[in-house]
Amino acid sequence: MKTIKSITILTLILSFTFISCNTKSKSNENISNEKSENFDWILGKWKRINEDQGKETFENWKKISSSEYSGIGFTIQDGDTLKQEKIKLIQSKEKWNLIVKVPEDLESITFKVTSIHKDSFTCENDSLDFPKLIKYWKDGIKIKALVSGDNLEIPFEFEKIY
C-alpha cells in the first residue's frame, strides 16, 4: 500500500512538472513567433547621390504589412527610364526573402535574407552570376546598398527626398 501511495505521489509530481515545462515552452514559443523584424528604416523616397552624371536613380519603399515591404527602383536619363525593378521584402514561414522583378525578365529573382540587424540586412543568391549578394544599411540619415558578386561591387548611396 505504501508503495502504491509513493508511486501515485511520484506520478503526480512528474505530471505537474511535465505540464509546467510544457506550458513554459509554449509561452516562449508564442513570444518568439510574435517577434518580427522591422525594416521601417528603409521606408520613403530615396535618391541615389553617387550616380553617374546625367543619370538619376531612385528607390521608393512602402510597408504593405508587418511581413511585406514593397519597393520600386528606377534610373532616368534625359527623361527616359533606362532601368526599372520592382522589389519586395517578404516574410514567409518565418524567413525573409528579397524578391526582384525587372520588366525584361519573365521570372522574378529571389535572394534569401541571410542576416538581419537593427538597421541593416544582407541577402544572397549564389546561383546567379551577378549579383550574388545585396546588402542594405542605414548610415545616419542616408541609406547605403552594396550589390556584389565575384570580383565586382557596385556601391549605392541614397538620401531621402520629400
VODREN-590620 format. One line per 10 residues: number of its first residue (from 1); their letters; for each residue y, x, z of N, C-alpha, C, O. Coordinates in nm, 2 decimals. Each point is the difference from the previous one (the first is absolute). Layout:
NUM = a = Y,X,Z,Y,X,Z,Y,X,Z,Y,X,Z | ... $
! end
This chain:
1 = mktiksitil = -0.12,0.08,0.00,0.12,-0.08,0.00,0.13,0.09,0.00,0.09,-0.03,-0.07 | -0.10,0.13,0.15,0.11,0.09,0.01,0.03,0.07,-0.14,0.11,0.02,-0.03 | -0.22,0.02,-0.04,0.01,0.06,-0.13,0.06,-0.10,-0.10,0.09,0.05,-0.08 | -0.13,-0.17,0.08,0.06,-0.10,-0.09,0.15,-0.02,0.03,0.08,-0.01,-0.10 | -0.04,0.01,0.22,0.14,-0.02,0.04,0.08,0.12,-0.05,0.11,-0.01,-0.05 | -0.17,0.13,0.07,0.07,0.13,-0.05,0.01,0.00,-0.15,0.11,0.04,-0.05 | -0.21,-0.09,-0.02,0.01,0.00,-0.15,0.10,-0.10,-0.04,0.08,0.03,-0.10 | -0.07,-0.15,0.16,0.10,-0.10,-0.03,0.14,0.05,0.02,0.08,-0.02,-0.08 | -0.06,0.09,0.19,0.13,0.05,0.03,0.04,0.11,-0.10,0.11,0.01,-0.05 | -0.21,0.08,0.02,0.03,0.10,-0.10,0.03,-0.05,-0.13,0.08,0.04,-0.08 $
11 = tlilsftfis = -0.16,-0.15,0.04,0.03,-0.07,-0.13,0.14,-0.06,-0.01,0.06,0.02,-0.10 | -0.02,-0.08,0.21,0.13,-0.06,0.01,0.11,0.11,-0.01,0.10,-0.02,-0.08 | -0.12,0.13,0.15,0.10,0.11,-0.01,0.00,0.06,-0.14,0.11,0.02,-0.06 | -0.22,0.00,0.00,0.00,0.05,-0.14,0.06,-0.09,-0.10,0.07,0.04,-0.09 | -0.10,-0.17,0.11,0.06,-0.10,-0.09,0.15,-0.01,0.01,0.07,0.00,-0.10 | -0.02,0.01,0.23,0.14,0.00,0.02,0.07,0.12,-0.06,0.10,-0.01,-0.07 | -0.17,0.13,0.08,0.06,0.12,-0.05,0.00,-0.01,-0.16,0.10,0.04,-0.06 | -0.21,-0.09,0.00,-0.01,-0.01,-0.14,0.11,-0.10,-0.05,0.07,0.04,-0.10 | -0.05,-0.15,0.16,0.10,-0.10,-0.04,0.14,0.06,0.02,0.08,-0.02,-0.09 | -0.05,0.10,0.20,0.13,0.06,0.02,0.03,0.10,-0.11,0.11,0.00,-0.06 $
21 = cntksksnen = -0.21,0.09,0.03,0.02,0.10,-0.10,0.02,-0.07,-0.14,0.09,0.05,-0.08 | -0.17,-0.15,0.05,0.01,-0.07,-0.13,0.14,-0.06,-0.01,0.06,0.00,-0.11 | -0.01,-0.06,0.21,0.13,-0.07,0.00,0.11,0.11,-0.02,0.09,-0.03,-0.08 | -0.10,0.14,0.14,0.10,0.11,-0.01,0.00,0.05,-0.14,0.11,0.02,-0.06 | -0.23,0.00,0.00,0.00,0.06,-0.14,0.06,-0.10,-0.10,0.06,0.03,-0.09 | -0.09,-0.16,0.11,0.06,-0.10,-0.08,0.15,-0.01,0.01,0.07,-0.01,-0.11 | -0.02,0.02,0.22,0.15,-0.01,0.02,0.06,0.13,-0.06,0.11,-0.01,-0.06 | -0.17,0.13,0.07,0.05,0.12,-0.06,-0.01,-0.01,-0.15,0.09,0.04,-0.07 | -0.19,-0.11,0.02,-0.02,-0.02,-0.14,0.12,-0.08,-0.06,0.05,0.03,-0.10 | -0.02,-0.14,0.17,0.11,-0.08,-0.04,0.14,0.07,0.00,0.08,-0.01,-0.10 $
31 = isneksenfd = -0.06,0.10,0.19,0.12,0.08,0.00,0.01,0.09,-0.12,0.10,0.01,-0.07 | -0.22,0.06,0.04,0.01,0.09,-0.12,0.01,-0.08,-0.13,0.06,0.05,-0.09 | -0.12,-0.17,0.09,0.01,-0.08,-0.12,0.14,-0.05,-0.02,0.04,-0.02,-0.12 | 0.03,-0.01,0.22,0.13,-0.05,-0.01,0.10,0.10,-0.04,0.11,-0.03,-0.05 | -0.14,0.16,0.08,0.09,0.11,-0.04,0.00,0.02,-0.15,-0.10,0.01,-0.06 | 0.22,-0.01,0.01,0.01,0.03,-0.15,0.11,0.09,-0.02,0.10,0.01,0.07 | -0.12,0.07,-0.18,0.10,0.10,-0.03,0.13,-0.07,-0.05,-0.01,-0.11,-0.06 | 0.12,0.18,0.07,0.12,-0.06,-0.04,0.07,0.10,-0.10,0.03,0.11,0.04 | -0.01,-0.16,-0.16,0.07,0.08,-0.10,0.14,-0.05,-0.03,0.06,0.02,-0.10 | 0.00,-0.09,0.20,0.13,-0.07,-0.02,0.11,0.11,-0.03,0.10,-0.04,-0.06 $
41 = wilgkwkrin = -0.12,0.16,0.10,0.10,0.10,-0.03,0.02,0.03,-0.15,0.10,0.06,-0.04 | -0.19,-0.11,-0.04,0.01,0.02,-0.15,0.07,-0.12,-0.07,0.03,0.01,-0.12 | 0.00,-0.11,0.20,0.06,-0.12,-0.06,0.14,0.02,-0.05,0.08,0.08,0.06 | -0.04,-0.14,-0.17,0.13,0.01,-0.05,0.01,0.05,-0.15,-0.11,0.01,-0.06 | 0.23,0.01,0.02,0.02,0.05,-0.14,0.04,0.15,0.01,0.09,0.03,0.08 | -0.16,0.05,-0.15,0.02,0.15,0.01,0.03,0.05,-0.14,-0.05,-0.04,-0.10 | 0.13,0.14,0.10,0.04,0.08,-0.13,-0.04,0.14,0.02,0.03,0.07,0.10 | -0.09,-0.01,-0.20,-0.04,0.14,0.00,0.12,0.08,-0.02,0.08,-0.02,-0.09 | -0.06,0.12,0.18,0.12,0.08,-0.01,-0.03,0.14,-0.05,0.09,0.08,-0.02 | -0.22,-0.05,-0.01,-0.03,0.13,-0.06,-0.06,-0.02,-0.14,-0.10,0.07,-0.04 $
51 = edqgketfen = 0.15,-0.17,-0.03,-0.05,-0.03,-0.14,0.07,0.09,-0.10,0.11,0.05,0.02 | -0.17,-0.04,-0.14,0.06,0.08,-0.11,0.13,-0.07,-0.04,0.01,-0.12,0.00 | 0.08,0.20,-0.05,0.13,-0.05,-0.04,-0.02,-0.10,-0.12,-0.08,0.03,-0.09 | 0.15,-0.14,0.10,-0.01,-0.10,-0.10,-0.10,-0.11,0.02,0.00,-0.10,-0.06 | -0.08,0.12,0.17,-0.10,-0.10,0.04,0.03,-0.05,0.13,0.06,0.06,0.08 | -0.11,-0.19,-0.05,0.02,-0.06,0.13,-0.14,-0.06,0.04,-0.06,-0.07,-0.08 | 0.01,0.11,0.19,-0.13,-0.06,0.05,0.02,-0.07,0.13,0.08,0.04,0.09 | -0.14,-0.16,-0.08,0.01,-0.09,0.11,-0.13,-0.04,0.05,-0.10,-0.01,-0.07 | 0.09,-0.02,0.20,-0.11,-0.07,0.06,0.05,-0.11,0.09,0.09,0.03,0.08 | -0.15,-0.15,-0.09,0.04,-0.11,0.08,-0.12,-0.05,0.07,-0.11,-0.03,-0.06 $
61 = wkkissseys = 0.11,0.02,0.19,-0.11,-0.04,0.09,0.03,-0.12,0.08,0.11,-0.01,0.05 | -0.21,-0.09,-0.04,0.02,-0.11,0.08,-0.13,-0.03,0.07,-0.11,0.04,-0.04 | 0.12,-0.10,0.16,-0.12,-0.03,0.08,-0.05,-0.14,-0.04,0.08,-0.10,0.02 | -0.20,0.08,-0.06,-0.06,-0.13,-0.03,-0.06,-0.06,0.13,0.02,-0.12,0.02 | -0.09,0.21,0.05,-0.06,-0.05,0.13,-0.03,0.13,0.08,0.03,0.11,-0.04 | -0.09,-0.13,0.16,-0.04,0.12,0.08,-0.10,0.09,-0.07,-0.03,0.11,0.05 | -0.04,-0.16,-0.15,-0.11,0.07,-0.06,0.03,0.03,-0.15,-0.08,0.04,-0.08 | 0.21,-0.07,0.03,0.03,0.03,-0.14,0.15,0.03,-0.01,0.09,-0.07,0.04 | -0.06,0.18,-0.11,0.13,0.04,-0.04,0.00,0.01,-0.15,-0.10,0.05,-0.06 | 0.21,-0.09,-0.01,0.01,0.00,-0.14,0.12,0.08,-0.05,0.11,-0.01,0.06 $
71 = gigftiqdgd = -0.14,0.10,-0.16,0.11,0.08,-0.05,0.01,0.00,-0.15,-0.10,-0.03,-0.06 | 0.21,0.07,0.01,0.01,0.02,-0.14,0.08,0.13,-0.02,0.11,0.02,0.06 | -0.16,0.06,-0.15,0.08,0.13,-0.03,0.03,0.00,-0.15,-0.08,-0.04,-0.08 | 0.20,0.09,0.05,0.03,0.01,-0.14,0.11,0.10,-0.02,0.07,0.04,0.08 | -0.08,0.02,-0.21,0.09,0.10,-0.04,0.08,-0.05,-0.12,-0.06,-0.05,-0.10 | 0.19,0.07,0.10,0.09,-0.05,-0.11,0.07,0.12,-0.05,0.05,0.09,0.07 | -0.03,-0.09,-0.21,0.08,0.10,-0.07,0.07,-0.07,-0.11,-0.06,-0.06,-0.08 | 0.19,0.08,0.08,0.09,-0.06,-0.11,-0.03,-0.15,-0.01,0.00,-0.06,-0.10 | -0.01,-0.01,0.22,-0.02,-0.14,0.00,-0.14,-0.05,-0.03,-0.03,-0.12,0.01 | -0.06,0.21,-0.05,-0.14,-0.04,-0.03,-0.10,0.04,0.11,0.02,0.11,0.07 $
81 = tlkqekikli = -0.11,-0.20,-0.04,-0.10,0.04,0.10,-0.11,0.09,-0.06,-0.07,-0.04,-0.10 | 0.06,0.16,0.15,-0.09,0.10,-0.05,-0.14,-0.02,0.06,-0.10,0.02,-0.07 | 0.10,-0.05,0.20,-0.12,-0.01,0.07,0.01,-0.11,0.11,0.11,-0.02,0.06 | -0.22,-0.05,-0.04,0.00,-0.10,0.11,-0.14,-0.01,0.06,-0.10,0.03,-0.07 | 0.10,-0.05,0.20,-0.13,-0.02,0.07,0.01,-0.10,0.11,0.10,0.00,0.07 | -0.20,-0.08,-0.05,-0.01,-0.09,0.11,-0.09,0.07,0.10,-0.10,0.05,-0.03 | 0.15,-0.06,0.16,-0.07,0.07,0.11,-0.03,-0.09,0.11,0.09,-0.09,0.03 | -0.21,0.10,0.03,-0.03,-0.09,0.11,-0.07,0.09,0.11,-0.08,0.08,-0.03 | 0.12,-0.11,0.15,-0.07,0.05,0.11,-0.08,-0.12,0.06,0.07,-0.09,0.05 | -0.20,0.10,-0.05,-0.08,-0.12,0.04,-0.10,0.04,0.10,-0.07,0.10,-0.02 $
91 = qskekwnliv = 0.06,-0.17,0.13,-0.10,0.02,0.10,-0.12,-0.10,-0.02,0.02,-0.12,-0.01 | -0.14,0.18,-0.01,-0.12,-0.08,-0.02,-0.11,0.06,0.09,-0.03,0.12,-0.01 | -0.03,-0.20,0.09,-0.11,0.04,0.09,0.05,0.12,0.08,-0.07,0.10,0.02 | 0.19,-0.11,0.04,0.06,0.10,0.09,0.03,0.13,-0.07,0.03,0.10,0.07 | -0.04,-0.09,-0.20,0.04,0.12,-0.07,0.11,-0.03,-0.10,0.00,-0.10,-0.06 | 0.09,0.20,0.05,0.12,-0.02,-0.09,-0.03,0.07,-0.13,-0.06,0.11,0.00 | 0.11,-0.17,-0.11,0.00,0.06,-0.13,0.13,-0.01,-0.06,0.08,-0.10,0.02 | -0.04,0.20,-0.10,0.12,-0.01,-0.09,-0.05,-0.02,-0.14,-0.08,0.07,-0.05 | 0.12,-0.18,-0.01,-0.04,-0.04,-0.13,0.12,0.00,-0.10,0.10,-0.05,0.03 | -0.12,0.13,-0.13,0.10,0.02,-0.10,-0.04,-0.06,-0.14,-0.11,0.03,-0.04 $
101 = kvpedlesit = 0.20,-0.10,-0.02,-0.03,-0.06,-0.13,0.12,0.03,-0.09,0.11,-0.04,0.03 | -0.14,0.10,-0.14,0.10,0.03,-0.10,-0.03,-0.09,-0.12,-0.12,-0.03,-0.03 | 0.22,-0.02,-0.04,-0.02,-0.10,-0.11,-0.09,0.05,-0.11,-0.08,-0.08,-0.06 | 0.08,0.21,0.03,-0.08,0.05,-0.11,-0.15,0.01,0.03,-0.08,0.03,-0.09 | 0.04,-0.04,0.22,-0.14,0.01,0.04,-0.05,-0.14,0.03,0.07,-0.08,0.06 | -0.19,0.05,-0.10,-0.06,-0.13,0.03,-0.04,-0.01,0.14,0.02,-0.11,0.06 | -0.07,0.21,0.00,-0.04,0.00,0.14,0.10,0.07,0.09,0.07,0.09,-0.04 | -0.06,-0.14,0.17,0.08,0.07,0.10,-0.08,0.12,0.05,-0.12,0.00,-0.01 | 0.19,0.09,0.08,-0.06,0.12,0.06,0.01,-0.02,0.15,0.11,-0.03,0.05 | -0.22,0.05,0.02,0.00,-0.01,0.14,-0.01,0.14,0.07,-0.08,0.08,-0.04 $
111 = fkvtsihkds = 0.17,-0.06,0.13,0.00,0.12,0.09,-0.03,-0.04,0.14,0.06,-0.09,0.05 | -0.16,0.16,0.01,-0.03,-0.03,0.14,0.10,0.06,0.09,0.03,0.12,-0.01 | 0.02,-0.20,0.10,0.10,0.06,0.10,-0.09,0.08,0.10,-0.08,-0.06,0.07 | 0.10,0.19,-0.07,-0.08,0.08,0.09,0.06,0.05,0.13,-0.06,0.05,0.09 | 0.19,-0.07,-0.09,0.08,0.04,0.12,0.12,-0.09,0.02,0.07,-0.03,-0.09 | -0.06,-0.03,0.21,0.12,-0.08,0.04,0.06,0.05,0.13,-0.07,0.01,0.10 | 0.20,0.01,-0.11,0.07,0.03,0.12,0.12,-0.09,0.01,0.02,-0.09,-0.08 | 0.06,0.10,0.19,0.11,-0.09,0.02,0.09,-0.01,-0.12,0.04,-0.11,-0.04 | 0.00,0.22,-0.02,0.09,0.00,-0.11,-0.05,0.07,-0.13,0.08,0.06,-0.07 | -0.21,-0.07,0.05,-0.06,0.07,-0.12,-0.14,-0.05,-0.02,-0.07,-0.06,0.08 $
121 = ftcendsldf = 0.03,0.07,-0.21,-0.14,-0.02,-0.03,-0.04,0.08,-0.12,0.09,0.04,-0.08 | -0.22,-0.01,0.06,-0.05,0.08,-0.10,-0.11,-0.08,-0.07,-0.08,-0.06,0.07 | 0.07,0.06,-0.20,-0.10,-0.07,-0.08,-0.07,0.10,-0.09,0.06,0.10,-0.05 | -0.19,-0.12,0.02,-0.07,0.09,-0.08,-0.10,-0.08,-0.10,-0.05,-0.10,0.04 | 0.04,0.16,-0.16,-0.10,-0.04,-0.09,-0.05,0.12,-0.08,0.07,0.04,-0.09 | -0.18,0.02,0.14,-0.05,0.13,-0.06,-0.06,-0.02,-0.14,-0.02,0.10,-0.07 | 0.00,-0.22,0.03,-0.06,-0.03,-0.13,0.10,0.02,-0.12,-0.04,0.00,-0.12 | 0.16,0.01,0.15,0.11,0.01,-0.10,0.03,0.14,-0.03,-0.02,0.09,0.08 | 0.07,-0.06,-0.20,0.05,0.13,-0.04,0.14,0.02,0.07,0.02,0.10,0.06 | 0.06,-0.20,-0.07,0.13,0.00,0.06,0.05,-0.14,0.02,-0.02,-0.08,-0.09 $
131 = pklikywkdg = 0.08,0.04,0.20,0.00,0.08,0.12,-0.12,-0.02,0.09,-0.07,-0.11,-0.02 | 0.04,0.20,0.10,-0.11,-0.01,0.09,0.05,-0.04,0.14,-0.08,-0.06,0.08 | 0.20,0.09,-0.05,0.06,-0.03,0.13,0.14,-0.05,-0.01,0.08,0.05,-0.08 | -0.05,-0.15,0.16,0.13,-0.06,0.00,0.04,-0.01,0.15,-0.08,-0.05,0.08 | 0.19,0.11,-0.04,0.05,0.00,0.14,0.14,-0.05,0.00,0.09,0.04,-0.07 | -0.06,-0.13,0.17,0.13,-0.06,0.03,0.03,0.04,0.14,-0.08,-0.01,0.09 | 0.21,0.04,-0.06,0.04,0.02,0.13,0.15,-0.02,0.02,0.08,0.02,-0.10 | -0.04,-0.06,0.22,0.14,-0.03,0.03,0.06,0.13,0.05,-0.06,0.07,0.08 | 0.18,-0.04,-0.14,0.07,0.13,0.04,0.14,-0.04,0.04,0.09,0.00,-0.09 | -0.07,-0.04,0.21,0.13,-0.05,0.04,0.03,-0.13,-0.06,-0.08,-0.10,0.03 $
141 = ikikalvsgd = 0.18,0.09,-0.11,0.03,-0.13,-0.07,-0.05,0.00,-0.14,0.02,-0.10,-0.07 | -0.09,0.20,0.03,-0.06,0.01,-0.13,-0.15,-0.02,0.00,-0.06,0.01,0.11 | 0.01,-0.03,-0.22,-0.15,-0.01,-0.02,-0.03,0.11,-0.10,0.06,0.01,-0.10 | -0.17,0.06,0.13,-0.05,0.10,-0.09,-0.14,-0.03,-0.04,-0.07,-0.07,0.07 | 0.03,0.11,-0.19,-0.13,-0.02,-0.05,-0.04,0.13,-0.07,0.08,0.07,-0.06 | -0.21,-0.05,0.06,-0.06,0.11,-0.08,-0.12,-0.05,-0.07,-0.09,-0.06,0.05 | 0.09,0.08,-0.18,-0.11,-0.04,-0.09,-0.06,0.14,-0.04,0.07,0.08,-0.06 | -0.20,-0.06,0.08,-0.06,0.13,-0.03,-0.14,-0.01,-0.05,-0.07,-0.10,0.03 | 0.02,0.20,-0.09,-0.13,0.02,-0.05,-0.02,0.13,-0.06,0.08,0.05,-0.07 | -0.19,0.02,0.11,-0.03,0.13,-0.05,0.12,0.09,0.02,0.03,0.03,0.11 $
151 = nleipfefek = 0.03,0.02,-0.22,0.11,0.10,0.02,0.14,-0.06,-0.03,0.09,0.07,-0.01 | -0.08,-0.20,0.01,0.12,-0.07,-0.03,0.05,-0.08,0.12,-0.08,-0.08,0.05 | 0.21,0.09,-0.01,0.06,-0.08,0.10,0.13,-0.05,-0.05,0.08,0.07,-0.05 | -0.06,-0.20,0.08,0.13,-0.06,-0.04,0.06,-0.06,0.12,-0.05,-0.10,0.06 | 0.16,0.16,-0.01,0.07,-0.06,0.12,0.10,-0.11,-0.04,0.07,0.01,-0.10 | -0.06,-0.11,0.19,0.09,-0.11,-0.02,0.09,-0.01,0.13,-0.06,0.02,0.11 | 0.18,-0.04,-0.13,0.09,-0.02,0.12,0.09,-0.12,-0.03,0.07,-0.01,-0.10 | -0.08,-0.09,0.19,0.07,-0.13,-0.02,0.10,-0.02,0.11,-0.02,0.03,0.12 | 0.13,-0.10,-0.16,0.09,-0.05,0.10,0.01,-0.15,-0.02,-0.01,-0.05,-0.11 | 0.04,-0.02,0.22,0.01,-0.14,0.00,0.13,-0.05,-0.07,0.10,0.06,0.02 $
161 = iy = -0.12,-0.16,-0.11,0.12,-0.06,-0.06,0.01,-0.15,0.04,-0.10,-0.06,0.04 | 0.22,0.01,-0.05,0.01,-0.14,0.05,0.05,-0.09,-0.11,0.02,-0.12,0.02 $
! end
